[in-house]
Amino acid sequence: MRSAVVVGLDYGGRQPSGAIARYARGDDYHDVMRSMLRDLHAALEGVAGRPFAARPYVDTGPILERELARRAGLGWFGKNTNILHTEEGSYFFLGELLTSLDLESDPPTADHCGTCVRCLDGCPTQALRPGYSLDARRCISYWTIEHRGAIPVEMRAPLGNWIFGCDICQEVCPWNEKLVRGRGAGDTDALLPYLPDLLRLDADAFHRRFRHSAVRRTKRDGFVRNVAIALGNTHNPAAAPGLGETLHHDPAPLVRSHAAWALGEIGAQPAQQLLQQGWRSETDQTVRAEIITALDRF
């Protein structure tokens, strides 16, 4: 891990916290659900009184999980494109156990979204569209988790402080209101981690911190890229030293280029000086181009 110290910076009383989607809190849901499905298989064999073939899936195979859940009566396909349940809202995971056992099917449930469009109105990037559809090209979850390269400039400010996924379309849903109130904000360190600490994660530290978490899907470079964007979106000069250290020393050009953008967003004189220093030492042409663009904003 690099030696930069940014934790003690004065952020004017504001905590520069990144936002992580609730589903990534705790252990990786793939592992948790897969274990539960194996237990379910064993329990069903006990009820059936005989062994039978079964295979668990948890977001890992070519299965239309939401459509199967809708047909099985677990909920309806909401306008936020999640499966919604009258008691659990959309805060639950889907898993499947494909079996050779002959089971009685349940009927689908009715749609209860009605005329509500809170999720469409609340989406900061207008990724949700009328007709129960999602444009992944505008979805914060896609850009912060699935996308591996540079994030387009026009998408960086709309990310806000989201560094892994996004919960906005769920948080504004009326079917989730009582769940959010009842469960509270949850573990602040898990859901709203301190950004300067995350900016300094090297590959080993990232692995140690997130080895049991769904966050590991972003890979280290993608995650720190997101952190740099979130710090740039604070527009706080106190973030400049940590971003400057990242620009000068991070091994990944992807991360350095986004640190340069973030310094340009901060816009204070120390940020300008750090960009000028970075331009003199940088050899990667992509990063140099980001530095020049950032300096042009001063």
N, C-alpha and C positions, 0 to 999 in steps of 0.2 A: 504494500500500500504506500502511496506517496506521502510525503511529509507535510503537505499543506494543512494549515490549521485555520478553519473558517467557522468552527462551531461558536466561537466567542464573539462573532460579529454582532454589532448592534443593528437590529432590524426595526428600530423605532417602536418596540413593543409588539410588533407583529411577528408571528411565527411563520416563517416561509415554509409551509408544509405542503408536500405533494399529496395528491389524492389517489388512492388505490381502490379499485372496485371491491365491494364487499365480498364477492364470491372468492376472492383471492386471499382473504383473511384465513390464517390457520394453515393446516396441512393441505396439500394438493388434493382437490376433490376427486381427481382421477383415481388416486390410490384409495381414498376413503370409500368412495362409492363401489369400486371394484371389490373390495373386501366385503362390503355389505351384501353385494349381489351373490358372492360365493356363499355367504351365510344363508341367504334366501334360498339358493339352490338346495343346500343341505336340508333346510327346514321343509321345503316342498317335497323332497324325497321322503322325509319322515311322514308327512301327511299322506302322500300317495302310497306309501308302503312298498316302494320299489325304486331302484335307480333309473334315471333317465338322462338323456343327453341334454346339455345346456351350455350356452356360451354367453358370458357377460360383455356388454359394451358400455363404455362411458365416454362419449364424445371422441371415440377413437376409430370408428369404422364408417363405411359408406351407408349410414342409416339415417333416414329423415326422422330424427328423434322427436321434434316438436309435432310433426304430423301424426306420428304414432301415438304420442301422448294425447293429442286432441281426439283421435279416433277411439282411444281407450277410455275417454271420459275423465281424464285427469284435470282438464281445464279447457279454456277456449283460447284461440289464437288472438292475442290482444293487438291493439294498434301500435304498441311499442315492439311488436313482432316476437314477444315472449309469450309463453304459455301462462295464463292467469288462472288462479284458483280462488274461490270465494273466501277461503280461510287463510291461505298461505300467500296470497298475492302472486308475485313472480319470484319471490326469494326462496327458491328451492332448485335442486339439481335434478336432472333427468338421467336415468340409467335404464338399460334394457337387459333382460335375461331371455335370450332366444332359446326355446325349449322344444323338445319333441312331445311334451305333455299336452294332452288335449284339454284346453281350458275354456270355460264359458266367457264370452266377451261381454263388455259393458257398453252401453250406448254413449255417443258423444254428448257433451254438455252444451248448453246454450251460450250464445255470445252475450256478455253483460257489459260491454264497453258503451253501448248506447251512442249518444251524441258527444260524449266526452272526447276532447282532443288535447288534453293537457300535455301528453307526451310529445305530440307533434309541435305544439307551441313552445315547449320547454327545451327542445333539442337545440343547442347553441350552433350547430352546423347545418341545420335543416336536413339531416340525414333521413329522418322519418318522413314518409310521403303518404298522402291519402291512398286508401286502398290496401292498408295493412302491409306496406312494403318499406324496405330499408335500402337506402343507397349506400353500400359499403364504402364507396369512394369518398364519402363525407363523414363516415362514422369515426368518432374518437377512439373507440375500442379497436377498430381496424388499424388505425395509424399508430397507436401506442403499443399494440401487441403483435400484430401479424406482419406489418410492413418492416422490411429489413434495411432499407436504404435511407437516403435523406428524405425528410418530410418536406413536402412543398411549402414554400414560404407562406402562401396564402392560408395554409392550414395551421400554422404554428400558433398564432395568437388565439384562435378559437379553442385550442387545447386547454387554455387556462392553466390550472395547476394539476390536471390529470396526468399521471405518469404511468398508470397501468389500468386500461379499461375506462369505463364511465358508467355511472349509475343514475344519471339525471332523469332518463325516461322512466326509471323505476321509482325514483324518489318522489316524483310529482304525481304518480299514479294513485288515484283514490283507493284502490284495492290494497295498496301497500301502506297507507297512512297509519293505521293502527299498529302495524308491525314495526314501523320506524319509531313510533312513539313508545311502544312497549319494550323494545330492545335497546333503545337509546343509541348513542353514537358508536358504541362498541369500543374496541381497543384503539385508543388514539394513536399509539405508536405503530400499530399495524395498518390502520386505515389512512392516517395522516402523518407519515414519517417526515422527519426534519430533512429538508432538501440538501443543505450543505454537507451533511454526513454522507448522503447517497452520492453526491457528486464525486466523492473521493474513493468510491469503491473500485478496486482493481478486480481482475478476474477471480482470484482466490477468495477475496472478501465477498464478492457477489454470490459465489457458490455457497459459501458458508452461511450467509444470511438467508438465502432463498432456496436452498437445496430441497426443502420439503414443501415448497410453495409453488402455486401456479405461476407466480411472477417469473420463475426461471425461463418460461417460454419466450420472453422477449430477448433473451441472451444479454450478456453484460453490456455490450456496446449500444444496443437498442435502448436499454433501460436508462443508461447514463445520458444518452442523447435526449430522452424525454425529460430527464431531470434538468438538463441545461435549458431546454425550452421553457420549462415551468419557472426557472429562476429568471430568465429573460422577461417573462410575462409579469413578474413582480415589479419591474421598472425601478428596483431599489438599488441605489449605488452601493449598499453594503454587500451586495452579491458579487460585485466586480472582482475583488481579490481572488475568490475561489474559482470564478470562471476564467480569470486570467491564468491561474495555475493550471487549469485544465487545458486551456488553449496552448500553453507553452510545453506541457509535459505529457498529456494523455497519449498513449500509444496508438489510439484509433483515429484516423483522419475523420471518420464520421462524427465522432464526439467532438473533436477540435473544431470542425466546421460549424456545428450547432452552438458551441460555446462562443464562437466569433459572432454569430447572429445575436445571441443573447446579450453580449456586451454592447452591440449596436443598439439594441432595444433599451438598455439601461441609459445610455446616452450621456453620462456624466464624464467630466474630464479624466478621472482615473481610468475609466473604461477605454477612452480614446488612446491614452498612453499605453495601456496593455495591448490594444489592437496593433498599434504601431510597432511595439516590441515583437509581437507575434509575427507580423509581416516580414520583419527583417530576418527572423530565424526559420520561418516555415519553408519547407521544400515541396510540400504537396500542392499541386496546382488548384485542386478543388477547394482546399482550405484557404489558399491565398485569395481565390476569387471571393469567397465569403467574407474574408477580412476587408477586402477593398470595398465590397458592397456595404459592409457595416460602417466603414470609415466615411463613406459618401453621405451617410445620414447625419454626420456632425456638421 
